[in-house]
Amino acid sequence: MNEAEKILTQLRSDIDTLDKQIIELVEKRAMFAKEIGRVKKESGGPIYRPDRERDVYEKVTSLTKGPLPASVIRAIYREMMSGTIALEHPLKVGFLGPEGSFSHAALRSKFGSSIEAVPQTSIPDVFRSVEDGKLEYGIVPVENSTEGQVSSTLDMLIDSDIQIYSEMYQKISFSLLGFENHLSDVHKVYGIRIANEQCRNWISANLNHAEIIETSSTAMAAKLVSEKKDGVAIASKIAGEIYGLNSIQDNIEDYSGNTTRFLVIGKTECPMTKEDKTSIVFSIPNETGSLFSVLKIFSENKINLTKIESRPLKKNLWEYHFFVDFIGHKEDAKIKSLLNEVKLACLRFKILGSYPVASVVS
């Protein structure tokens, strides 16, 4: 054995020793987590806690000194927490399916691979399944950085008793998937409307001759192309791998940095953390200055609004619901007082949830 082989043998032996210690510590951590789960179950507390999740990520990433980047440490702990949550109580989380959709990818990024991911045929179905108790949580898209609001999610937030429990941001990149070798041979393009819109310029420049066929999700587009052996799909590369499609062209979105904000919805409420966001929806009298009078309350209290969006009232023409996100938690005394004042100025008012602020992906 030469000198290099001796060094490699010793290093590998050191790694084997470390691996044994790591496994012992991971198992020890899992036993503590299992006991925490037992206590939470007996007290009726929620198994999944986004506030605790964020605390863990912040602590472990602050401890790393390299050479592994913080994103790798975060991914390792995401799977560990996913596994321990499954030990505590097997969670069922719904998403807009089928498998391979961007909602599915967001679910895996948020909850890890040990959670039972349950595909639903529509966003309203995700809400209804959580409401009926068939699922503990759901994950739904609410807005995209280039195309704006997801209307069906906003509509369900108005009508449902489900709370927003957490949020996350997911980068979105589209691929053209199928069996064709040349774009000139493509006569049908399958895709969800919002994805088609995000690739509008590319489609116009390269597939202006093709028929656009709307589907319920990007993954459904890939599934249909796989089954029909006809046309192409606008979907994720992961969907192509799942449904056996070739990637004809990657990154066909019109704008780089395209990002979708997702909400985790459930029946539980998240306690206050160091930095929270609250979402509300309200309607106001159709009178001059009505909206200004509501927004003035936030301004006078120096509350940072992070989003304001309008949505038409379906029963009354040219009247609107207003969705507002702002920094603060509904249980904070200052926010409680503010919300009571806002409520008095509105015809209809609803708190959609308070939850930890998520980092926007760069």
HELIX and SHEET records of a PDB file:
HELIX    1   1 GLU A    3  SER A   43  1                                  41    
HELIX    2   2 PRO A   50  LEU A   63  1                                  14    
HELIX    3   3 ALA A   70  GLU A   88  1                                  19    
HELIX    4   4 PHE A  102  PHE A  111  1                                  10    
HELIX    5   5 ILE A  123  GLU A  131  1                                   9    
HELIX    6   6 SER A  151  ASP A  159  1                                   9    
HELIX    7   7 LEU A  183  ASP A  185  5                                   3    
HELIX    8   8 ARG A  193  GLN A  198  1                                   6    
HELIX    9   9 ARG A  200  ASN A  206  1                                   7    
HELIX   10  10 THR A  218  LYS A  228  1                                  11    
HELIX   11  11 LYS A  237  ILE A  242  1                                   6    
HELIX   12  12 SER A  290  GLU A  300  1                                  11    
HELIX   13  13 ALA A  333  LEU A  344  1                                  12    
SHEET    1   A 4 GLU A 116  GLN A 120  0                                        
SHEET    2   A 4 LYS A  92  LEU A  96  1                                        
SHEET    3   A 4 TYR A 137  ASN A 144  1                                        
SHEET    4   A 4 GLY A 148  GLN A 149 -1                                        
SHEET    1   B 5 GLU A 116  GLN A 120  0                                        
SHEET    2   B 5 LYS A  92  LEU A  96  1                                        
SHEET    3   B 5 TYR A 137  ASN A 144  1                                        
SHEET    4   B 5 THR A 259  GLY A 266 -1                                        
SHEET    5   B 5 GLN A 163  LYS A 171 -1                                        
SHEET    1   C 5 GLU A 211  GLU A 214  0                                        
SHEET    2   C 5 LYS A 188  GLY A 191  1                                        
SHEET    3   C 5 VAL A 232  ALA A 235  1                                        
SHEET    4   C 5 SER A 175  GLY A 178 -1                                        
SHEET    5   C 5 ASN A 246  ASP A 250 -1                                        
SHEET    1   D 4 LEU A 305  PRO A 312  0                                        
SHEET    2   D 4 TYR A 320  ILE A 327 -1                                        
SHEET    3   D 4 ASP A 276  SER A 283 -1                                        
SHEET    4   D 4 ARG A 348  PRO A 356 -1                                        
END                                                                             
